[in-house]
Amino acid sequence: MALIWTLIVGVVAGFLAGQIFRGSGFGIVGNVAVGVVGALIGGFLFGNVFVVGGLIGRIICATIGAIILLFVISLVNRKA
């Protein structure tokens, strides 16, 4: 059951990050990948700073992490 919620949060966070950062989504697989990795980044950054509770809190945390991930990827792509 936790895997299903992780995927749902990943899809929503990836979609939101794509809309905020780039202006378009990445498709279902791309949204899940960006969202799940973003959730890991967001959890690492914000998990120790303050408690992010509930589904909305997890989505916000994952979206911020996904935006950070997309920003770093854009910096790497710019250099290459």
N, C-alpha and C positions, 0 to 999 in steps of 0.2 A: 504494500500500500504506500509506503514511503517513496518508493521509486516512481509511482504514478504521480504523486504530488510534486516530486522533484522535476519531473518532465513537464508538468503543467506550469510550474513556476518558471522553468527554463524557457518554455515557449513564450509566455507572456513577457518575461524580462527581455528576452532576445528581440521580440517584436518591438517593444517599447524603446529599447536601446537603438535599434535600427531606425526607427522613426525619428528619434531625437538626434542621433549623431549623423546619420547619413541621409535620412529622408525616405528610405525605403527598407523593406524587410529583406530577409535573406532566404526565404523559403522555410518550410517547416523544419528541415534538418539543420539548416544554418542557424535558425532561431534557437533551436534546442541546444546546439553546441555552444553558441555564444552565451545563451542564458545560463546554462549549467556551469560553464567556466566562470562567468560573471558572478554567479552565486558563490562559488568557491572564493573568488577574489574578494567579493563584498563581505562574506562571512569572516575571512581572515582579517580584513581591514576594520570592520565595524563590530565584529563579535566580541572583541575584548574592550571596546570603547564604551558601548552602551548596549542594552538589551534590545534586540529587534524581535518583537513578538508578533505572532499571528501571521496569517497568510499575506495580508497587505504589507506588513513589515518585511517579510521575506522577499516579496516581489520588489519592493523599493530597494532593499539591500542588493538584490541580484541585479536590478537594472543599473544601479550606480556602478557595481562591479563590471557589468558588461560594457558600459560606456567607457570606463577606464581601459578595459581590454581593447575596445575598438580604437581608442585614442592611441594606445601604444602600437597597435598594428598599423595605424595610419602613419605614425612616425617612422616605423621600420620600412614601410613601403616607399615612403618619400626618399629615404636614404638610398634605397636599392635602385 
